[in-house]
Amino acid sequence: MTKQAKQIVRDARRRGVTIAVAESITGGKIASTLVGIPGASAVLRLGIVAYATEMKRRVLGVDGRLLDKHGAVHPKVAKQMALGVRKLGAIGKDAVTIGIATTGVAGPDPQDGAEVGLTFIAVSVGDETEVHEYRFEGGRNEIRYEATQVALALVEEVLRQFKA
């Protein structure tokens, strides 16, 4: 993961791209991975672990009715988390370029009717926010690791859209 994180930080710095992360299932692993790379302070604007469902509403602005109806593991929740963290990470008129959010069930038990391994990862850039659904297998640590890997790969992919 270090090579991948180095590439993300290097490419984002070159392109003047900033990143904000809202994590639930990954519990800070995405932000921590990026922070482990020298120069990450020029890239990573904000990292929030909103593990409790209520924090997704209070801190990230996820719609409470959505959370009440579907729980925290839902594609619209991931989307609103990504949009919320971009909004929080803005400094004046200087918006965050990429917002990424993760929500899912690491186990060992299902949550809010969602099976273990179900994960939604949202990536928000400009006016577009895409949500990807995954069903990871394995134990709790493997699921969280896979979600982190995939989230970083999505950031890498999005960075290719920006000119150096």
Sine and cosine of phi, psi and omega as CSV:
sin_phi,cos_phi,sin_psi,cos_psi,sin_omega,cos_omega
0.00,0.00,-0.45,0.89,-0.03,-1.00
-0.88,0.47,-0.67,0.74,0.02,-1.00
-0.88,0.48,-0.69,0.72,0.02,-1.00
-0.89,0.46,-0.72,0.69,0.00,-1.00
-0.90,0.43,-0.64,0.77,0.05,-1.00
-0.87,0.50,-0.68,0.73,0.00,-1.00
-0.90,0.44,-0.68,0.73,0.01,-1.00
-0.88,0.48,-0.75,0.66,-0.02,-1.00
-0.89,0.45,-0.70,0.71,0.00,-1.00
-0.88,0.47,-0.75,0.66,-0.03,-1.00
-0.92,0.40,-0.66,0.75,0.00,-1.00
-0.90,0.43,-0.66,0.75,0.03,-1.00
-0.88,0.48,-0.72,0.69,-0.01,-1.00
-0.86,0.51,-0.58,0.82,-0.10,-1.00
-1.00,-0.09,-0.07,1.00,-0.02,-1.00
0.94,0.33,0.52,0.86,-0.06,-1.00
-0.99,-0.10,0.68,-0.74,0.10,-0.99
-0.92,-0.38,0.43,-0.90,-0.09,-1.00
-0.76,-0.65,0.64,-0.77,0.14,-0.99
-0.77,-0.64,0.63,-0.77,-0.11,-0.99
-0.81,-0.58,0.75,-0.66,0.13,-0.99
-0.89,-0.45,0.91,-0.41,-0.10,-0.99
-0.89,-0.46,0.63,-0.78,0.16,-0.99
-0.83,-0.55,-0.97,0.24,-0.05,-1.00
-0.86,0.51,-0.56,0.83,-0.03,-1.00
-0.99,0.12,-0.18,0.98,0.17,-0.99
0.80,0.60,0.52,0.86,0.03,-1.00
0.99,-0.16,-0.02,1.00,-0.04,-1.00
-0.91,0.42,-0.57,0.82,0.00,-1.00
-0.92,0.40,-0.79,0.61,0.00,-1.00
-0.87,0.49,-0.69,0.72,-0.01,-1.00
-0.88,0.48,-0.65,0.76,0.01,-1.00
-0.89,0.45,-0.69,0.72,0.01,-1.00
-0.93,0.37,-0.66,0.75,-0.01,-1.00
-0.89,0.46,-0.41,0.91,0.03,-1.00
-0.94,0.34,-0.13,0.99,-0.03,-1.00
-0.98,-0.21,0.79,-0.62,0.07,-1.00
-0.84,0.55,0.70,-0.72,-0.01,-1.00
1.00,-0.06,-0.04,1.00,-0.03,-1.00
-0.89,0.46,-0.42,0.91,-0.03,-1.00
-0.90,0.44,-0.37,0.93,0.05,-1.00
-0.99,0.16,-0.20,0.98,-0.13,-0.99
-0.90,-0.44,-0.78,0.62,-0.08,-1.00
-0.99,0.13,0.93,-0.36,-0.06,-1.00
-1.00,0.09,-0.62,0.78,-0.13,-0.99
-0.33,-0.94,0.63,-0.78,0.13,-0.99
-0.70,-0.71,0.81,-0.59,-0.01,-1.00
-0.82,-0.58,0.73,-0.69,0.17,-0.99
-0.97,-0.25,0.96,-0.26,0.04,-1.00
-0.97,-0.26,0.97,0.24,-0.11,-0.99
-0.97,0.24,-0.66,0.75,0.03,-1.00
-0.97,0.23,0.66,-0.75,-0.01,-1.00
-0.82,0.58,-0.68,0.73,-0.02,-1.00
-0.88,0.48,-0.52,0.85,0.02,-1.00
-0.94,0.34,-0.49,0.87,0.07,-1.00
-0.88,0.47,-0.63,0.78,0.02,-1.00
-0.96,0.29,-0.80,0.60,-0.11,-0.99
-0.93,0.38,-0.70,0.71,-0.10,-0.99
-1.00,0.01,-0.70,0.71,-0.11,-0.99
-0.99,-0.11,-0.14,0.99,0.06,-1.00
0.98,0.18,0.35,0.94,0.05,-1.00
-0.92,0.39,0.68,-0.73,-0.04,-1.00
-0.85,0.52,0.85,-0.53,-0.02,-1.00
-0.88,0.47,-0.58,0.82,0.03,-1.00
-0.91,0.41,-0.62,0.79,0.06,-1.00
-0.89,0.46,-0.73,0.69,0.01,-1.00
-0.89,0.45,-0.66,0.76,0.02,-1.00
-0.90,0.43,-0.62,0.78,-0.07,-1.00
-0.98,0.20,-0.68,0.74,-0.14,-0.99
-0.91,-0.41,-0.23,0.97,-0.11,-0.99
0.99,0.12,-0.06,-1.00,-0.11,-0.99
-0.99,0.15,-0.27,0.96,-0.07,-1.00
-0.98,-0.22,1.00,0.04,-0.09,-1.00
-0.40,-0.91,0.56,-0.83,-0.03,-1.00
-0.87,0.50,-0.62,0.79,0.00,-1.00
-0.93,0.37,-0.50,0.87,0.07,-1.00
-0.92,0.39,-0.72,0.69,0.03,-1.00
-0.85,0.52,-0.69,0.73,0.00,-1.00
-0.88,0.48,-0.74,0.67,-0.01,-1.00
-0.92,0.39,-0.53,0.85,0.08,-1.00
-0.89,0.45,-0.72,0.70,-0.01,-1.00
-0.89,0.45,-0.68,0.74,0.04,-1.00
-0.92,0.39,-0.65,0.76,0.00,-1.00
-0.90,0.44,-0.66,0.75,-0.02,-1.00
-0.95,0.31,-0.53,0.85,0.09,-1.00
-0.90,0.44,-0.67,0.74,0.01,-1.00
-0.90,0.44,-0.71,0.70,0.00,-1.00
-0.90,0.43,-0.54,0.84,-0.06,-1.00
-0.99,0.13,-0.14,0.99,0.00,-1.00
-0.93,0.38,0.62,-0.78,0.06,-1.00
-0.87,-0.50,0.97,-0.26,-0.09,-1.00
0.88,0.48,-0.80,-0.60,0.02,-1.00
-1.00,0.02,-0.02,1.00,-0.02,-1.00
-1.00,0.08,1.00,-0.09,-0.04,-1.00
-0.97,0.25,0.36,-0.93,0.14,-0.99
-0.98,0.22,0.71,-0.70,-0.05,-1.00
-0.96,0.29,-0.75,0.67,-0.06,-1.00
-0.81,-0.59,0.80,-0.60,0.14,-0.99
-0.93,-0.37,0.72,-0.69,0.02,-1.00
-0.77,-0.64,0.63,-0.78,-0.03,-1.00
-0.64,-0.77,0.57,-0.82,0.04,-1.00
-0.78,-0.63,0.68,-0.73,0.13,-0.99
-0.54,-0.84,0.61,-0.79,-0.03,-1.00
0.06,-1.00,-0.18,-0.98,-0.02,-1.00
-0.86,-0.51,0.92,-0.40,0.03,-1.00
-1.00,0.03,-0.30,0.95,0.03,-1.00
0.99,-0.11,0.00,-1.00,0.30,0.96
-1.00,0.10,-0.18,0.98,-0.06,-1.00
-0.91,-0.41,0.43,-0.90,0.10,-0.99
-0.87,0.49,0.33,-0.95,0.00,-1.00
-0.69,-0.72,0.75,-0.67,0.05,-1.00
0.75,0.66,0.60,0.80,0.01,-1.00
0.99,0.15,0.01,1.00,0.00,-1.00
-0.99,-0.11,0.68,-0.74,-0.03,-1.00
-0.97,0.24,0.41,-0.91,0.07,-1.00
-0.86,0.50,0.73,-0.68,0.01,-1.00
0.98,-0.17,-0.36,0.93,0.02,-1.00
-0.92,0.40,0.81,-0.58,-0.08,-1.00
-0.63,-0.78,0.66,-0.75,0.10,-0.99
-0.87,-0.48,0.75,-0.66,0.04,-1.00
-0.83,-0.56,0.85,-0.53,-0.01,-1.00
-0.94,-0.33,0.63,-0.77,0.07,-1.00
-0.80,-0.60,0.83,-0.56,-0.04,-1.00
-0.89,-0.45,0.82,-0.57,0.03,-1.00
-0.65,-0.76,0.81,-0.59,-0.01,-1.00
0.85,0.52,-0.79,-0.62,0.00,-1.00
-1.00,-0.06,0.06,1.00,-0.06,-1.00
-0.95,-0.32,0.71,-0.71,0.13,-0.99
-0.72,-0.70,0.88,-0.48,0.02,-1.00
-0.96,-0.27,0.62,-0.78,0.05,-1.00
-0.88,-0.48,0.76,-0.65,0.00,-1.00
-0.91,-0.41,0.67,-0.74,0.01,-1.00
-0.96,-0.29,0.70,-0.72,0.02,-1.00
-0.73,-0.69,0.41,-0.91,0.11,-0.99
-0.77,-0.64,1.00,0.00,-0.02,-1.00
-0.99,0.14,0.48,-0.88,0.01,-1.00
-0.89,-0.46,0.32,-0.95,0.02,-1.00
0.91,-0.42,-0.18,-0.98,0.04,-1.00
-0.99,0.15,0.01,-1.00,-0.04,-1.00
-0.79,0.61,-0.76,0.65,-0.03,-1.00
-0.92,0.40,-0.63,0.78,0.01,-1.00
-0.91,0.41,-0.66,0.75,0.00,-1.00
-0.89,0.45,-0.71,0.71,0.00,-1.00
-0.91,0.42,-0.63,0.77,0.03,-1.00
-0.89,0.46,-0.74,0.67,-0.01,-1.00
-0.88,0.47,-0.68,0.74,0.02,-1.00
-0.87,0.48,-0.65,0.76,0.03,-1.00
-0.90,0.44,-0.72,0.69,0.00,-1.00
-0.85,0.52,-0.74,0.68,-0.04,-1.00
-0.91,0.42,-0.67,0.74,0.02,-1.00
-0.86,0.51,-0.70,0.72,0.03,-1.00
-0.91,0.42,-0.61,0.79,0.05,-1.00
-0.90,0.44,-0.62,0.79,0.05,-1.00
-0.91,0.42,-0.63,0.77,0.06,-1.00
-0.89,0.45,-0.70,0.72,0.04,-1.00
-0.83,0.55,-0.71,0.70,-0.01,-1.00
-0.88,0.47,-0.70,0.71,-0.02,-1.00
-0.91,0.41,-0.60,0.80,-0.01,-1.00
-0.87,0.50,-0.47,0.88,0.00,-1.00
-0.90,0.44,-0.33,0.94,0.02,-1.00
-0.95,0.30,-0.34,0.94,-0.09,-1.00
-0.99,-0.13,0.67,-0.74,0.01,-1.00
-0.98,0.22,0.59,-0.81,0.02,-1.00
-0.98,0.19,0.00,0.00,0.00,0.00
